[in-house]
Every structure is written in structure tokens, then in C-alpha cells.
């Protein structure tokens, strides 16, 4: 019997490409082969920033590409346009790609399993025609997966509308008896846009074709959320090395040298992930707050779609450093970091957990509000930043007050370190997530 050969197909956004790349590196440690499919556009980006295929020089990972159907100058931050173009362009081209890859291998080493992320479920329908097994990597929390997979049930019981997924009543929702109750406005599909719900419905349908729903989480983190036998926690996918990352932007590593010069647990780290947009007025409030706090800070302001860093404020203090993109896992694990002002995207949440860093929660959309609930109310390792009711901004006074409150709370820091130990125990040899990955590889073979 040969070794398993995985075809990895991420939805082409940073928050999907990275965890799938990390999973692939883990799979190769167990002897598996991987063919990683990027869009041509993203392959060029990651090759420019990371070299190779964007994931280092792992000899067991081979990179292939397909076009996404968009022109180079098209706006890929228009998710609806990108999604429709991918679904038009890539499915007809995938069968030939599978045949070409298989032609390079003997019968025992042909593609045996497709692993895909959200919105790429069409790949499984193609794979089924070749007799290829399928698994789905959910890149957010198991709680958000439980919410999405429960949509048919929620509709059946009249809890949400079938047309748009909006709640029928203003009351807390209980997905399962052992999960925390959910504010109806925090259902992950409601904060993305009115047109997104049909895509979630389609995703749930294609997910059913997959044998496993892999989650970058650990059972200890969200024990009540594993409501299906298909759920398989395999996290944290958290190697701190340059081989397992795939960055769309050039990382500014000078921030690591700058951090070396700061006192232990003194730096406020501020980063909002790869998709959240901070409006100029809000960025101004944040800058003024960092001046008021008068502590060293590291602020990530992502390049805009036009390639410019627009910071509409003048920082008065000399306390901080601003970069356009950071090596976040290394930053969070640096001893000088005091806290993490975060959008609470799942990848950032896991990275913060694994570093034992307290959070200030600043959620924008999708599952980030659910993650904030876990950080603040369940794990109790962070504090929420609240918007001003009149102008909808998080004001400088609020940021200053909550930073000081967080840094003065030794209980939160102690719980953060305890959570780090708890979660990292899952990926040591004999840990629950390690056992689950071995189980998955045995099945895929």
C-alpha cells in the first residue's frame, strides 16, 4: 500500500491558504505527499514574498496552479465577484489537472484525498468522479462550524428565516446543550453581507460529501461544539517556522529587532488580520489612544488595494513602530509583548492562545464576534473594546481605559498562560490532536 497523496485546495484568501499550508506541512511529517493548488494570481504573490511555492522548500509538497478567471487588475477584495469567477473558471479545469498530476505517479501514489476549505466544495464533486476521498478543512472555530452546519435545523424549527438566515426573534440561540448561548446578531453569516447566506447554504450541502470536517482547534477549547461525528479537531496548526507560512505581503522583520530592544511584557501589539478594514476616523482614534497610553506599541497597517499605507494621523510619541505586515507568530511569542489588540479572527485567536497573550477584542465580521465571546466570557483571557453609541467608533478613552485594565489584571495573564499549556498539549506526541491527525492519515491511505 502506498502513502496518502493529498490534493490541497484553499479558497484564495490569506486566512484559508495559511492554515491549509500548515496542515500540509504536518501531513508530510507523517510521510504523506501533497499537491497544493493555488490560483495563478496568489502563486505569484506568495512566490514573491516567501519564495518557492509560498511554503518553503518541503520536498513532499508540489505546487500547481489554475486561473481564477479574473484579470490581474481586478479587485479581488470583491469577494462576491471573486467567488463567482472561481466557480465559473476552475471546476472545468480541475479534471485535467488531476489527470496530469496522477500521470506523474504510479498507481499507489496517485491523489487519494482532496482537502478543501470553504467555498471550494465543488472540488469534491469533481474528485468523487475520480473515486477520490474528500475532507473539508474549516478555517474558523468549531463553534462557527456548528452554527453553519445547524442551519437546516434552525430553519426547520423556525429560529432563522430560510431566505436570508436572519433570526425570527430577538432571543439567545442554543445550538447544543453544552455550547454557550449565542446572541442572534452574532451568527457568523449575518455580518458578512446579505448576499452571502446562499453561499453558506451551498457550502453546507457540498460539505456533506466530505468524510471529515477538520477543525484547526482542540477539543479542550470548545468541547460542546463537536456536534457531529465528522468533526475532527487537529489543532493548533502552529509551527513557528518560515516553511509553513504563505504570506500575501512582504513581512517586515525589522519589528523583531525592535522588539528585542523593549522591556519584557511592555509592548501593545495591534493587528487586524488580512481582511478587516479600519476606517480613517477609527484609525485616528487608535493612534491618539496609543499616544495617550504612552507605552511601546507595534501597529500593523496592511497595504491598501492601491499599494499605499494611508495613516491619517501623526503619532506624537516616539514609543511605537508601524509596519505594513508582520511575522505575527514570532511577534506574539516575543517576550516583550504585553497584550494583543485583535480583530479575533480564528487564526489570530489561535496564535494568541498558543503564545499565552491576553487579548483586547475588536471584532469586525463573520465568526469574530463568536470568538470574542469565548475569549472574554468562556476562557476569560481578554476584554472587549466597546463602540461609542453616538458615533459608532471605539474612542481613544475607551482604548486607553481597557488597555490599562487588561495590563493590570494578573488573573487574566495567569489564565492566558494556562490556556497556552492546555492547547499545546494537544499537539505533542500522544496528544489528542496528534492522534486525530494519525487517524485521518490512516483513513486517507
Residue, then its C-alpha position, 0 to 999 in steps of 0.5 A: x500500500x502506498x502513502x496518502x497523496x493529498x490534493x490541497x485546495x484553499x479558497x484564495x484568501x490569506x486566512x484559508x491558504x495559511x492554515x491549509x499550508x500548515x496542515x500540509x506541512x504536518x501531513x508530510x511529517x507523517x510521510x504523506x505527499x501533497x499537491x497544493x493548488x493555488x490560483x495563478x494570481x496568489x502563486x505569484x504573490x506568495x512566490x514573491x514574498x516567501x519564495x518557492x511555492x509560498x511554503x518553503x522548500x518541503x520536498x513532499x509538497x508540489x505546487x500547481x496552479x489554475x486561473x481564477x478567471x479574473x484579470x490581474x487588475x481586478x479587485x479581488x477584495x470583491x469577494x462576491x465577484x471573486x467567488x463567482x469567477x472561481x466557480x465559473x473558471x476552475x471546476x472545468x479545469x480541475x479534471x485535467x489537472x488531476x489527470x496530469x498530476x496522477x500521470x506523474x505517479x504510479x498507481x499507489x501514489x496517485x491523489x487519494x484525498x482532496x482537502x478543501x476549505x470553504x467555498x471550494x466544495x465543488x472540488x469534491x464533486x469533481x474528485x468523487x468522479x475520480x473515486x477520490x476521498x474528500x475532507x473539508x478543512x474549516x478555517x474558523x472555530x468549531x463553534x462557527x462550524x456548528x452554527x453553519x452546519x445547524x442551519x437546516x435545523x434552525x430553519x426547520x424549527x423556525x429560529x432563522x428565516x430560510x431566505x436570508x438566515x436572519x433570526x425570527x426573534x430577538x432571543x439567545x440561540x442554543x445550538x447544543x446543550x453544552x455550547x454557550x448561548x449565542x446572541x442572534x446578531x452574532x451568527x457568523x453569516x449575518x455580518x458578512x453581507x446579505x448576499x452571502x447566506x446562499x453561499x453558506x447554504x451551498x457550502x453546507x450541502x457540498x460539505x456533506x460529501x466530505x468524510x471529515x470536517x477538520x477543525x484547526x482547534x482542540x477539543x479542550x477549547x470548545x468541547x460542546x461544539x463537536x456536534x457531529x461525528x465528522x468533526x475532527x479537531x487537529x489543532x493548533x496548526x502552529x509551527x513557528x517556522x518560515x516553511x509553513x507560512x504563505x504570506x500575501x505581503x512582504x513581512x517586515x522583520x525589522x519589528x523583531x529587532x525592535x522588539x528585542x530592544x523593549x522591556x519584557x511584557x511592555x509592548x501593545x501589539x495591534x493587528x487586524x488580520x488580512x481582511x478587516x478594514x479600519x476606517x480613517x476616523x477609527x484609525x485616528x482614534x487608535x493612534x491618539x489612544x496609543x499616544x495617550x497610553x504612552x507605552x511601546x506599541x507595534x501597529x500593523x497597517x496592511x497595504x491598501x488595494x492601491x499599494x499605499x499605507x494611508x495613516x491619517x494621523x501623526x503619532x506624537x510619541x516616539x514609543x511605537x513602530x508601524x509596519x505594513x505586515x508582520x511575522x505575527x507568530x514570532x511577534x506574539x511569542x516575543x517576550x516583550x509583548x504585553x497584550x494583543x489588540x485583535x480583530x479575533x479572527x480564528x487564526x489570530x485567536x489561535x496564535x494568541x492562545x498558543x503564545x499565552x497573550x491576553x487579548x483586547x477584542x475588536x471584532x469586525x465580521x463573520x465568526x469574530x464576534x463568536x470568538x470574542x465571546x469565548x475569549x472574554x466570557x468562556x476562557x476569560x483571557x481578554x476584554x472587549x473594546x466597546x463602540x461609542x453609541x453616538x458615533x459608532x467608533x471605539x474612542x481613544x478613552x475607551x482604548x486607553x481605559x481597557x488597555x490599562x485594565x487588561x495590563x493590570x489584571x494578573x488573573x487574566x495573564x495567569x489564565x492566558x498562560x494556562x490556556x497556552x499549556x492546555x492547547x499545546x498539549x494537544x499537539x505533542x506526541x500522544x496528544x489528542x490532536x496528534x492522534x486525530x491527525x494519525x487517524x485521518x492519515x490512516x483513513x486517507x491511505 
